[in-house]
Amino acid sequence: MAAILLDGAAVARHINSELKQRVTKLSKRGVQPGLAAVQLGDNPAARIYVHNKVRVCAEVGLYSEVHRLDADCPERVLLTALDKLNLNSRIHGIIVQLPLPRHLDTARIVQSIAVDKDVDGFNWRNLGALVDGHPLFVPCTPQGVMTLLDRTGIPVEGRHAVVIGRSGIVGKPMALLLIGRGATVTVCNSKTPNLAHITRQADILVVAAGRPGLVSGEMVKPGATVIDVGINRLPNGKLVGDVDFEGAQQRAAYITPVPGGVGPMTVAMLVDNTVTAAERCAAAQLLAAAPAS
């Protein structure tokens, strides 16, 4: 029997509907959540990603800005732009579309975003706090995966989860979230020896290696949940994940499609983080305005 599709697009629509209600409450207090996206160059894929984020912001009721800079933009110009956004009271969340051109120090750029506006969750303070389970913001893709599992009723506690990928954006925070929920977690990468032996032990398999077709159907444990975070464009223009979908679908119990699986959840979590940032800001303003007792 073929696996049940985990429809991230459908779940994201429900989440966005809930976010609209939170935005409406904020609007009654004179607050509109605001997101600023910074994009360098005119990479077609990056342009699509930013467009999708701005589109969902508009649907939910957020204010958004897109700041496009030249690909050869000096680092000081980008840092100055981020400094201005950090001080902009209308902006509650800031993202820089990655990857950045090679002449820029990505770590320095990302760490220059104010921690209370770091809605991507990439600031080292947020990532460090995630180790203890108390971040201001959780990176959007791992949080989207956890939310998708929760909303579809797939248990995590007591399961063996295997994460393929070790990036600070997906792999590492994904492992931390799963550990925090009581899973036994193994972290691998594309160079792990005997990778198939490990993946066949996974009750939950999360693949975020950026290599199309890395995981074949034979590498999936029968009855497993397969979460494909990868999104790769083949020479023929087709979008595929890191998992051989057709093969894995015949062995897994649940599987995410590409596209339409994790991607919409990532955007929903970005908007959720931005709304949360606006709520925190509004609460702080209310506290500051309260008369001293």
Contacts in CASP RR format, 6 or more apart in sequence:
PFRMAT RR
TARGET T0000
AUTHOR 0000-0000-0000
METHOD contacts of the structure
MODEL  1
MAAILLDGAAVARHINSELKQRVTKLSKRGVQPGLAAVQLGDNPAARIYV
HNKVRVCAEVGLYSEVHRLDADCPERVLLTALDKLNLNSRIHGIIVQLPL
PRHLDTARIVQSIAVDKDVDGFNWRNLGALVDGHPLFVPCTPQGVMTLLD
RTGIPVEGRHAVVIGRSGIVGKPMALLLIGRGATVTVCNSKTPNLAHITR
QADILVVAAGRPGLVSGEMVKPGATVIDVGINRLPNGKLVGDVDFEGAQQ
RAAYITPVPGGVGPMTVAMLVDNTVTAAERCAAAQLLAAAPAS
2 249 0 8 1.000
2 250 0 8 1.000
3 223 0 8 1.000
3 226 0 8 1.000
3 248 0 8 1.000
3 249 0 8 1.000
3 250 0 8 1.000
3 251 0 8 1.000
3 252 0 8 1.000
3 253 0 8 1.000
3 254 0 8 1.000
3 255 0 8 1.000
4 253 0 8 1.000
4 254 0 8 1.000
4 255 0 8 1.000
5 254 0 8 1.000
5 255 0 8 1.000
5 256 0 8 1.000
5 257 0 8 1.000
6 148 0 8 1.000
6 152 0 8 1.000
6 225 0 8 1.000
6 227 0 8 1.000
6 254 0 8 1.000
6 255 0 8 1.000
6 256 0 8 1.000
6 257 0 8 1.000
6 261 0 8 1.000
7 257 0 8 1.000
7 260 0 8 1.000
7 261 0 8 1.000
8 148 0 8 1.000
8 256 0 8 1.000
8 260 0 8 1.000
8 261 0 8 1.000
8 262 0 8 1.000
8 263 0 8 1.000
8 264 0 8 1.000
8 265 0 8 1.000
9 260 0 8 1.000
9 261 0 8 1.000
9 264 0 8 1.000
11 147 0 8 1.000
11 148 0 8 1.000
11 151 0 8 1.000
11 152 0 8 1.000
11 264 0 8 1.000
11 265 0 8 1.000
11 268 0 8 1.000
12 264 0 8 1.000
12 265 0 8 1.000
12 267 0 8 1.000
12 268 0 8 1.000
13 264 0 8 1.000
14 151 0 8 1.000
15 147 0 8 1.000
15 151 0 8 1.000
15 265 0 8 1.000
15 268 0 8 1.000
15 272 0 8 1.000
16 56 0 8 1.000
16 59 0 8 1.000
16 60 0 8 1.000
16 268 0 8 1.000
16 271 0 8 1.000
19 60 0 8 1.000
19 268 0 8 1.000
19 271 0 8 1.000
19 272 0 8 1.000
19 275 0 8 1.000
20 60 0 8 1.000
20 61 0 8 1.000
22 275 0 8 1.000
22 279 0 8 1.000
23 32 0 8 1.000
23 33 0 8 1.000
23 60 0 8 1.000
23 61 0 8 1.000
23 62 0 8 1.000
23 275 0 8 1.000
26 32 0 8 1.000
26 33 0 8 1.000
26 275 0 8 1.000
26 278 0 8 1.000
26 279 0 8 1.000
26 282 0 8 1.000
29 282 0 8 1.000
29 286 0 8 1.000
31 278 0 8 1.000
31 281 0 8 1.000
31 282 0 8 1.000
32 61 0 8 1.000
32 62 0 8 1.000
32 63 0 8 1.000
32 90 0 8 1.000
32 278 0 8 1.000
33 61 0 8 1.000
33 62 0 8 1.000
33 63 0 8 1.000
33 92 0 8 1.000
33 274 0 8 1.000
33 275 0 8 1.000
33 277 0 8 1.000
33 278 0 8 1.000
34 57 0 8 1.000
34 62 0 8 1.000
34 63 0 8 1.000
34 64 0 8 1.000
34 65 0 8 1.000
34 90 0 8 1.000
34 91 0 8 1.000
34 92 0 8 1.000
34 93 0 8 1.000
34 274 0 8 1.000
34 278 0 8 1.000
35 53 0 8 1.000
35 57 0 8 1.000
35 62 0 8 1.000
35 63 0 8 1.000
35 64 0 8 1.000
35 65 0 8 1.000
35 91 0 8 1.000
35 92 0 8 1.000
35 93 0 8 1.000
35 94 0 8 1.000
35 95 0 8 1.000
35 119 0 8 1.000
35 270 0 8 1.000
35 271 0 8 1.000
35 274 0 8 1.000
36 64 0 8 1.000
36 65 0 8 1.000
36 66 0 8 1.000
36 67 0 8 1.000
36 85 0 8 1.000
36 88 0 8 1.000
36 91 0 8 1.000
36 93 0 8 1.000
36 94 0 8 1.000
36 95 0 8 1.000
37 50 0 8 1.000
37 53 0 8 1.000
37 54 0 8 1.000
37 64 0 8 1.000
37 65 0 8 1.000
37 66 0 8 1.000
37 67 0 8 1.000
37 95 0 8 1.000
37 96 0 8 1.000
37 97 0 8 1.000
38 66 0 8 1.000
38 67 0 8 1.000
38 69 0 8 1.000
38 78 0 8 1.000
38 81 0 8 1.000
38 82 0 8 1.000
38 85 0 8 1.000
38 94 0 8 1.000
38 95 0 8 1.000
38 96 0 8 1.000
38 97 0 8 1.000
39 46 0 8 1.000
39 47 0 8 1.000
39 50 0 8 1.000
39 66 0 8 1.000
39 67 0 8 1.000
39 68 0 8 1.000
39 69 0 8 1.000
39 97 0 8 1.000
40 68 0 8 1.000
40 69 0 8 1.000
40 70 0 8 1.000
40 71 0 8 1.000
40 73 0 8 1.000
40 78 0 8 1.000
40 97 0 8 1.000
40 100 0 8 1.000
40 101 0 8 1.000
40 104 0 8 1.000
41 68 0 8 1.000
41 69 0 8 1.000
41 70 0 8 1.000
41 71 0 8 1.000
41 101 0 8 1.000
42 68 0 8 1.000
42 71 0 8 1.000
45 233 0 8 1.000
46 97 0 8 1.000
49 97 0 8 1.000
50 66 0 8 1.000
50 97 0 8 1.000
52 267 0 8 1.000
53 64 0 8 1.000
53 95 0 8 1.000
53 267 0 8 1.000
53 270 0 8 1.000
53 271 0 8 1.000
54 64 0 8 1.000
54 66 0 8 1.000
56 267 0 8 1.000
56 268 0 8 1.000
56 271 0 8 1.000
57 63 0 8 1.000
57 64 0 8 1.000
57 271 0 8 1.000
57 274 0 8 1.000
58 64 0 8 1.000
60 271 0 8 1.000
60 275 0 8 1.000
62 271 0 8 1.000
62 274 0 8 1.000
62 275 0 8 1.000
63 90 0 8 1.000
65 91 0 8 1.000
67 81 0 8 1.000
67 85 0 8 1.000
69 77 0 8 1.000
69 78 0 8 1.000
69 81 0 8 1.000
71 101 0 8 1.000
72 101 0 8 1.000
72 103 0 8 1.000
73 101 0 8 1.000
73 104 0 8 1.000
75 103 0 8 1.000
75 104 0 8 1.000
75 105 0 8 1.000
75 108 0 8 1.000
75 109 0 8 1.000
78 96 0 8 1.000
78 104 0 8 1.000
78 109 0 8 1.000
79 108 0 8 1.000
79 109 0 8 1.000
79 112 0 8 1.000
82 94 0 8 1.000
82 96 0 8 1.000
82 109 0 8 1.000
82 112 0 8 1.000
82 113 0 8 1.000
83 112 0 8 1.000
85 91 0 8 1.000
85 94 0 8 1.000
85 117 0 8 1.000
86 94 0 8 1.000
86 112 0 8 1.000
86 113 0 8 1.000
86 114 0 8 1.000
86 117 0 8 1.000
91 117 0 8 1.000
92 117 0 8 1.000
92 119 0 8 1.000
92 274 0 8 1.000
92 277 0 8 1.000
92 278 0 8 1.000
92 281 0 8 1.000
93 117 0 8 1.000
93 118 0 8 1.000
93 119 0 8 1.000
93 273 0 8 1.000
93 274 0 8 1.000
93 277 0 8 1.000
94 113 0 8 1.000
94 114 0 8 1.000
94 117 0 8 1.000
94 118 0 8 1.000
94 119 0 8 1.000
95 119 0 8 1.000
95 120 0 8 1.000
95 270 0 8 1.000
96 109 0 8 1.000
96 110 0 8 1.000
96 113 0 8 1.000
96 120 0 8 1.000
98 106 0 8 1.000
98 169 0 8 1.000
99 106 0 8 1.000
100 106 0 8 1.000
100 109 0 8 1.000
110 120 0 8 1.000
110 122 0 8 1.000
110 123 0 8 1.000
111 123 0 8 1.000
111 124 0 8 1.000
113 120 0 8 1.000
113 122 0 8 1.000
113 123 0 8 1.000
115 123 0 8 1.000
115 125 0 8 1.000
115 126 0 8 1.000
115 136 0 8 1.000
116 136 0 8 1.000
116 277 0 8 1.000
116 280 0 8 1.000
116 281 0 8 1.000
117 277 0 8 1.000
118 126 0 8 1.000
118 136 0 8 1.000
118 137 0 8 1.000
119 137 0 8 1.000
119 140 0 8 1.000
119 270 0 8 1.000
119 273 0 8 1.000
119 274 0 8 1.000
119 277 0 8 1.000
120 137 0 8 1.000
120 139 0 8 1.000
120 140 0 8 1.000
120 270 0 8 1.000
120 273 0 8 1.000
121 127 0 8 1.000
121 135 0 8 1.000
121 136 0 8 1.000
121 137 0 8 1.000
121 138 0 8 1.000
121 139 0 8 1.000
121 140 0 8 1.000
121 273 0 8 1.000
122 139 0 8 1.000
122 168 0 8 1.000
122 169 0 8 1.000
125 136 0 8 1.000
126 135 0 8 1.000
126 136 0 8 1.000
126 137 0 8 1.000
126 138 0 8 1.000
126 139 0 8 1.000
127 135 0 8 1.000
127 139 0 8 1.000
127 168 0 8 1.000
127 172 0 8 1.000
127 173 0 8 1.000
128 135 0 8 1.000
129 135 0 8 1.000
129 136 0 8 1.000
130 138 0 8 1.000
130 173 0 8 1.000
130 176 0 8 1.000
130 177 0 8 1.000
131 176 0 8 1.000
133 176 0 8 1.000
133 180 0 8 1.000
137 273 0 8 1.000
137 276 0 8 1.000
137 277 0 8 1.000
138 173 0 8 1.000
138 177 0 8 1.000
138 269 0 8 1.000
138 273 0 8 1.000
139 168 0 8 1.000
139 169 0 8 1.000
139 170 0 8 1.000
139 173 0 8 1.000
140 266 0 8 1.000
140 267 0 8 1.000
140 269 0 8 1.000
140 270 0 8 1.000
140 273 0 8 1.000
141 169 0 8 1.000
141 170 0 8 1.000
141 174 0 8 1.000
141 208 0 8 1.000
141 229 0 8 1.000
141 262 0 8 1.000
141 263 0 8 1.000
141 265 0 8 1.000
141 266 0 8 1.000
141 269 0 8 1.000
142 170 0 8 1.000
142 171 0 8 1.000
142 173 0 8 1.000
142 174 0 8 1.000
142 176 0 8 1.000
142 177 0 8 1.000
143 177 0 8 1.000
143 269 0 8 1.000
144 262 0 8 1.000
144 265 0 8 1.000
144 266 0 8 1.000
144 268 0 8 1.000
144 269 0 8 1.000
145 174 0 8 1.000
145 177 0 8 1.000
145 206 0 8 1.000
145 227 0 8 1.000
145 229 0 8 1.000
145 262 0 8 1.000
145 265 0 8 1.000
146 156 0 8 1.000
146 177 0 8 1.000
146 178 0 8 1.000
146 181 0 8 1.000
147 265 0 8 1.000
147 268 0 8 1.000
147 269 0 8 1.000
148 227 0 8 1.000
148 256 0 8 1.000
148 261 0 8 1.000
148 262 0 8 1.000
148 265 0 8 1.000
149 156 0 8 1.000
149 204 0 8 1.000
149 225 0 8 1.000
149 227 0 8 1.000
152 254 0 8 1.000
154 204 0 8 1.000
154 225 0 8 1.000
154 254 0 8 1.000
156 178 0 8 1.000
156 181 0 8 1.000
156 182 0 8 1.000
156 183 0 8 1.000
156 204 0 8 1.000
157 181 0 8 1.000
157 182 0 8 1.000
157 183 0 8 1.000
158 182 0 8 1.000
158 183 0 8 1.000
158 184 0 8 1.000
159 183 0 8 1.000
159 184 0 8 1.000
159 203 0 8 1.000
159 204 0 8 1.000
160 183 0 8 1.000
160 184 0 8 1.000
160 185 0 8 1.000
160 186 0 8 1.000
160 201 0 8 1.000
160 202 0 8 1.000
160 203 0 8 1.000
160 204 0 8 1.000
161 175 0 8 1.000
161 178 0 8 1.000
161 183 0 8 1.000
161 184 0 8 1.000
161 185 0 8 1.000
161 186 0 8 1.000
161 202 0 8 1.000
161 203 0 8 1.000
161 204 0 8 1.000
161 205 0 8 1.000
161 206 0 8 1.000
162 185 0 8 1.000
162 186 0 8 1.000
162 187 0 8 1.000
162 188 0 8 1.000
162 198 0 8 1.000
162 199 0 8 1.000
162 201 0 8 1.000
162 202 0 8 1.000
162 204 0 8 1.000
162 205 0 8 1.000
162 206 0 8 1.000
163 171 0 8 1.000
163 174 0 8 1.000
163 175 0 8 1.000
163 178 0 8 1.000
163 185 0 8 1.000
163 186 0 8 1.000
163 187 0 8 1.000
163 188 0 8 1.000
163 206 0 8 1.000
163 208 0 8 1.000
164 188 0 8 1.000
164 189 0 8 1.000
164 190 0 8 1.000
164 192 0 8 1.000
164 195 0 8 1.000
164 199 0 8 1.000
164 205 0 8 1.000
164 206 0 8 1.000
164 207 0 8 1.000
164 208 0 8 1.000
164 209 0 8 1.000
164 214 0 8 1.000
164 215 0 8 1.000
164 242 0 8 1.000
165 171 0 8 1.000
165 187 0 8 1.000
165 188 0 8 1.000
165 189 0 8 1.000
165 190 0 8 1.000
165 207 0 8 1.000
165 208 0 8 1.000
165 209 0 8 1.000
166 172 0 8 1.000
166 187 0 8 1.000
166 189 0 8 1.000
167 208 0 8 1.000
170 208 0 8 1.000
170 229 0 8 1.000
171 187 0 8 1.000
171 206 0 8 1.000
171 208 0 8 1.000
172 187 0 8 1.000
174 206 0 8 1.000
174 208 0 8 1.000
175 185 0 8 1.000
175 187 0 8 1.000
178 185 0 8 1.000
178 204 0 8 1.000
178 206 0 8 1.000
179 185 0 8 1.000
183 204 0 8 1.000
186 198 0 8 1.000
186 201 0 8 1.000
186 202 0 8 1.000
188 195 0 8 1.000
188 198 0 8 1.000
188 199 0 8 1.000
189 209 0 8 1.000
190 209 0 8 1.000
190 211 0 8 1.000
190 214 0 8 1.000
192 198 0 8 1.000
195 219 0 8 1.000
196 216 0 8 1.000
196 218 0 8 1.000
196 219 0 8 1.000
199 205 0 8 1.000
199 215 0 8 1.000
199 219 0 8 1.000
199 220 0 8 1.000
199 221 0 8 1.000
200 219 0 8 1.000
200 220 0 8 1.000
200 221 0 8 1.000
201 221 0 8 1.000
202 220 0 8 1.000
202 221 0 8 1.000
202 224 0 8 1.000
203 221 0 8 1.000
203 224 0 8 1.000
203 225 0 8 1.000
204 224 0 8 1.000
204 225 0 8 1.000
204 227 0 8 1.000
205 215 0 8 1.000
205 220 0 8 1.000
205 221 0 8 1.000
205 224 0 8 1.000
205 225 0 8 1.000
205 226 0 8 1.000
205 227 0 8 1.000
206 227 0 8 1.000
206 229 0 8 1.000
207 214 0 8 1.000
207 215 0 8 1.000
207 226 0 8 1.000
207 227 0 8 1.000
207 228 0 8 1.000
207 229 0 8 1.000
207 230 0 8 1.000
207 241 0 8 1.000
207 242 0 8 1.000
207 243 0 8 1.000
208 229 0 8 1.000
208 230 0 8 1.000
208 242 0 8 1.000
209 230 0 8 1.000
209 242 0 8 1.000
210 230 0 8 1.000
210 232 0 8 1.000
210 241 0 8 1.000
210 242 0 8 1.000
211 232 0 8 1.000
211 242 0 8 1.000
212 232 0 8 1.000
212 234 0 8 1.000
212 240 0 8 1.000
212 241 0 8 1.000
212 242 0 8 1.000
213 240 0 8 1.000
213 241 0 8 1.000
213 242 0 8 1.000
213 243 0 8 1.000
213 244 0 8 1.000
214 242 0 8 1.000
214 243 0 8 1.000
215 226 0 8 1.000
215 242 0 8 1.000
215 243 0 8 1.000
215 244 0 8 1.000
215 248 0 8 1.000
216 244 0 8 1.000
216 247 0 8 1.000
216 248 0 8 1.000
217 243 0 8 1.000
217 244 0 8 1.000
217 247 0 8 1.000
217 248 0 8 1.000
217 250 0 8 1.000
217 251 0 8 1.000
218 251 0 8 1.000
219 248 0 8 1.000
220 226 0 8 1.000
220 243 0 8 1.000
220 247 0 8 1.000
220 248 0 8 1.000
220 251 0 8 1.000
220 252 0 8 1.000
221 251 0 8 1.000
222 251 0 8 1.000
222 252 0 8 1.000
223 251 0 8 1.000
223 252 0 8 1.000
223 253 0 8 1.000
224 251 0 8 1.000
224 252 0 8 1.000
224 253 0 8 1.000
225 252 0 8 1.000
225 253 0 8 1.000
225 254 0 8 1.000
225 255 0 8 1.000
226 243 0 8 1.000
226 248 0 8 1.000
226 252 0 8 1.000
226 254 0 8 1.000
226 255 0 8 1.000
226 256 0 8 1.000
227 256 0 8 1.000
227 262 0 8 1.000
228 241 0 8 1.000
228 242 0 8 1.000
228 243 0 8 1.000
228 245 0 8 1.000
228 255 0 8 1.000
228 256 0 8 1.000
228 257 0 8 1.000
228 258 0 8 1.000
228 261 0 8 1.000
228 262 0 8 1.000
229 242 0 8 1.000
229 262 0 8 1.000
230 241 0 8 1.000
230 242 0 8 1.000
230 258 0 8 1.000
230 262 0 8 1.000
231 239 0 8 1.000
231 240 0 8 1.000
231 241 0 8 1.000
231 258 0 8 1.000
231 259 0 8 1.000
231 263 0 8 1.000
232 239 0 8 1.000
232 240 0 8 1.000
232 241 0 8 1.000
232 242 0 8 1.000
233 239 0 8 1.000
234 240 0 8 1.000
239 258 0 8 1.000
239 259 0 8 1.000
240 258 0 8 1.000
241 258 0 8 1.000
243 255 0 8 1.000
243 258 0 8 1.000
245 255 0 8 1.000
245 257 0 8 1.000
245 258 0 8 1.000
248 255 0 8 1.000
249 255 0 8 1.000
256 262 0 8 1.000
END
